[in-house]
Amino acid sequence: MSPRTREQWEPIKARRRARMLESALRLFATRGVEMTSMDEVARRSGVSKGLIYAYFKNKDALLGAVIAEGLHSLQRLLPQDAEIERSPREAVAAMVRSTFSSMRSQKAFWSLYLSLVTHPGVFRRHRATFLQAAEQFRRVAARGVGGLPQERADLRGLLLLATLDGVMLHYFLAGEAYPLEEIRDSILREWADQQEEQ
């Protein structure tokens, strides 16, 4: 049997990396970053501790990759420029629906996210990743406000993001009893009503 080629190794490496990220996410979200060791991540991933370090320099690099992957998974759901231009209002509605759907489907990530954005050291080290994602959301929201001067549109975009952050916080504090779908529908109705008033 001949050795594997680079092309054969790439999917294997990608699956291992994804397994490590998923294991780290679950452990970070349930135990906290400080209480999770690289040994535990390796055990849960089914790989050696040395292999974890071949992929990630240290625990903070692993955490950074977990943050980036979680935010990128939601960013991939955001409307693209052409969609925003075609229907700005629907682009914002799609962003809101995607965010709410993600709150339910990616609970571990958002639980971790909420704990990290309020942790000054972590936020400082991973600030660029957090802010880049927030900027993409703000841009979609601001462009979805038709007919307003740019300054007011930017402000409306920031207000929508703050609302979504607040909903996320309350949902994770209250748990499944929180009326997530009703809140989503209310935000969508109010956003549409405000658009018609302009």
C-alpha positions as a printed NumPy array, in Angstrom:
array([[  0.   ,   0.   ,   0.   ],
       [  1.477,   3.339,  -1.022],
       [  1.535,   6.363,   1.301],
       [ -1.359,   8.793,   1.13 ],
       [ -1.023,  11.82 ,  -1.096],
       [ -1.534,  15.381,   0.05 ],
       [ -4.966,  15.341,  -1.619],
       [ -5.896,  12.233,   0.371],
       [ -4.686,  13.734,   3.65 ],
       [ -6.563,  17.042,   3.342],
       [-10.081,  15.679,   4.021],
       [ -8.748,  13.589,   6.901],
       [ -7.071,  16.628,   8.44 ],
       [-10.208,  18.731,   7.936],
       [-12.385,  16.113,   9.69 ],
       [ -9.923,  15.867,  12.594],
       [ -9.811,  19.633,  12.945],
       [-13.618,  19.855,  12.878],
       [-13.841,  17.122,  15.548],
       [-11.336,  18.984,  17.743],
       [-13.241,  22.267,  17.335],
       [-16.57 ,  20.611,  18.149],
       [-15.12 ,  18.888,  21.227],
       [-13.505,  22.111,  22.418],
       [-16.74 ,  24.035,  21.884],
       [-18.765,  21.553,  23.931],
       [-16.211,  21.526,  26.744],
       [-15.676,  25.303,  26.768],
       [-19.44 ,  25.899,  26.81 ],
       [-20.17 ,  23.446,  29.624],
       [-17.036,  23.632,  31.78 ],
       [-15.673,  27.046,  30.861],
       [-12.449,  27.868,  29.077],
       [-10.364,  28.072,  32.252],
       [-11.533,  24.663,  33.514],
       [-11.003,  22.845,  30.206],
       [ -7.614,  21.282,  29.534],
       [ -6.086,  20.373,  26.216],
       [ -5.94 ,  16.779,  27.548],
       [ -9.736,  16.756,  27.85 ],
       [-10.173,  18.173,  24.356],
       [ -7.823,  15.508,  22.974],
       [ -9.64 ,  12.695,  24.815],
       [-13.061,  13.885,  23.683],
       [-11.781,  14.275,  20.104],
       [-10.258,  10.806,  20.064],
       [ -6.765,  12.112,  19.241],
       [ -3.488,  12.451,  21.098],
       [ -2.613,  15.609,  22.982],
       [  0.377,  16.04 ,  20.68 ],
       [ -1.891,  16.053,  17.647],
       [ -3.995,  18.862,  19.146],
       [ -0.816,  20.945,  19.403],
       [  0.024,  20.161,  15.781],
       [ -3.216,  21.946,  14.839],
       [ -3.362,  24.649,  17.543],
       [ -0.386,  26.341,  19.194],
       [ -2.121,  26.558,  22.579],
       [ -5.542,  26.661,  24.218],
       [ -6.054,  30.319,  23.291],
       [ -5.396,  29.521,  19.618],
       [ -7.93 ,  26.695,  19.869],
       [-10.413,  29.083,  21.481],
       [ -9.812,  31.615,  18.706],
       [-10.541,  28.956,  16.097],
       [-13.744,  27.942,  17.917],
       [-14.88 ,  31.595,  18.016],
       [-14.031,  32.184,  14.358],
       [-15.777,  28.998,  13.196],
       [-18.931,  29.76 ,  15.193],
       [-19.173,  33.321,  13.898],
       [-18.355,  32.277,  10.325],
       [-21.113,  29.668,  10.383],
       [-23.639,  32.421,  11.075],
       [-22.   ,  34.88 ,   8.67 ],
       [-22.415,  32.31 ,   5.886],
       [-26.179,  32.587,   6.42 ],
       [-26.198,  36.369,   6.022],
       [-27.537,  37.846,   2.809],
       [-24.896,  38.762,   0.235],
       [-24.553,  42.206,  -1.358],
       [-26.657,  41.318,  -4.405],
       [-29.485,  40.057,  -2.167],
       [-29.321,  43.2  ,  -0.044],
       [-29.487,  45.429,  -3.12 ],
       [-32.389,  43.455,  -4.596],
       [-34.512,  43.511,  -1.429],
       [-33.023,  45.384,   1.545],
       [-36.029,  44.764,   3.79 ],
       [-36.059,  41.016,   3.093],
       [-32.279,  40.884,   3.648],
       [-32.728,  42.251,   7.171],
       [-35.624,  39.869,   7.821],
       [-33.461,  36.953,   6.639],
       [-30.652,  38.078,   8.957],
       [-33.04 ,  38.234,  11.928],
       [-34.536,  34.811,  11.129],
       [-31.054,  33.275,  10.712],
       [-29.895,  34.729,  14.011],
       [-32.916,  33.387,  15.886],
       [-32.605,  29.98 ,  14.238],
       [-28.931,  29.89 ,  15.187],
       [-29.768,  30.656,  18.833],
       [-31.609,  27.336,  18.975],
       [-29.407,  25.22 ,  16.705],
       [-26.033,  26.431,  18.009],
       [-26.775,  26.801,  21.712],
       [-23.324,  25.697,  22.83 ],
       [-21.622,  28.32 ,  20.675],
       [-23.884,  31.191,  21.727],
       [-23.609,  30.233,  25.391],
       [-19.826,  30.359,  25.019],
       [-20.043,  33.603,  23.011],
       [-22.035,  35.362,  25.747],
       [-19.526,  34.332,  28.397],
       [-16.563,  35.421,  26.263],
       [-17.704,  38.869,  25.111],
       [-18.009,  39.898,  28.753],
       [-14.575,  38.528,  29.653],
       [-12.16 ,  41.454,  29.159],
       [ -9.017,  39.398,  28.575],
       [-10.595,  37.059,  26.052],
       [-12.403,  39.864,  24.267],
       [ -9.209,  41.877,  23.997],
       [ -7.268,  38.937,  22.522],
       [-10.011,  38.03 ,  20.025],
       [-11.443,  41.503,  19.488],
       [-10.818,  41.627,  15.734],
       [-12.806,  38.407,  15.163],
       [-15.755,  39.612,  17.263],
       [-15.804,  43.081,  15.686],
       [-15.491,  41.815,  12.121],
       [-18.597,  39.672,  12.583],
       [-20.492,  42.514,  14.274],
       [-19.577,  44.852,  11.417],
       [-20.985,  42.462,   8.841],
       [-24.282,  42.278,  10.757],
       [-24.399,  46.054,  11.212],
       [-23.78 ,  46.581,   7.51 ],
       [-26.677,  44.313,   6.519],
       [-28.974,  46.028,   9.017],
       [-27.936,  49.559,   7.981],
       [-28.308,  48.804,   4.274],
       [-31.743,  47.365,   4.96 ],
       [-32.938,  50.807,   6.04 ],
       [-34.015,  52.508,   2.862],
       [-34.273,  56.265,   2.451],
       [-32.445,  57.346,   5.606],
       [-29.275,  59.411,   5.764],
       [-26.265,  57.148,   6.333],
       [-25.764,  58.277,   9.934],
       [-29.347,  57.389,  10.9  ],
       [-29.189,  54.114,   8.959],
       [-26.012,  53.146,  10.828],
       [-27.705,  53.994,  14.125],
       [-30.745,  51.849,  13.232],
       [-28.402,  49.006,  12.317],
       [-26.653,  49.251,  15.693],
       [-30.018,  49.347,  17.472],
       [-31.105,  46.137,  15.752],
       [-27.825,  44.423,  16.723],
       [-28.22 ,  45.543,  20.336],
       [-31.764,  44.186,  20.308],
       [-30.578,  40.81 ,  18.998],
       [-27.811,  40.672,  21.619],
       [-30.351,  41.464,  24.338],
       [-32.759,  38.798,  23.128],
       [-29.93 ,  36.261,  23.067],
       [-28.926,  37.114,  26.626],
       [-32.501,  36.842,  27.916],
       [-33.074,  33.57 ,  26.045],
       [-30.008,  31.984,  27.605],
       [-30.929,  33.26 ,  31.047],
       [-34.582,  32.172,  30.87 ],
       [-34.099,  28.94 ,  28.961],
       [-36.7  ,  27.173,  26.864],
       [-39.576,  29.018,  28.552],
       [-38.471,  32.212,  26.776],
       [-40.889,  33.087,  23.918],
       [-38.174,  33.174,  21.256],
       [-40.399,  32.828,  18.186],
       [-42.864,  35.447,  19.45 ],
       [-40.006,  37.894,  20.076],
       [-38.602,  37.197,  16.598],
       [-41.993,  37.84 ,  14.989],
       [-42.431,  41.04 ,  16.993],
       [-39.024,  42.349,  15.91 ],
       [-39.8  ,  41.551,  12.277],
       [-43.2  ,  43.314,  12.48 ],
       [-41.754,  46.402,  14.171],
       [-38.887,  46.575,  11.684],
       [-41.321,  46.356,   8.754],
       [-43.652,  48.963,  10.322],
       [-40.776,  51.396,  10.85 ],
       [-39.671,  50.915,   7.249],
       [-43.149,  51.809,   5.979],
       [-43.232,  54.973,   8.124],
       [-40.098,  56.333,   6.405]])
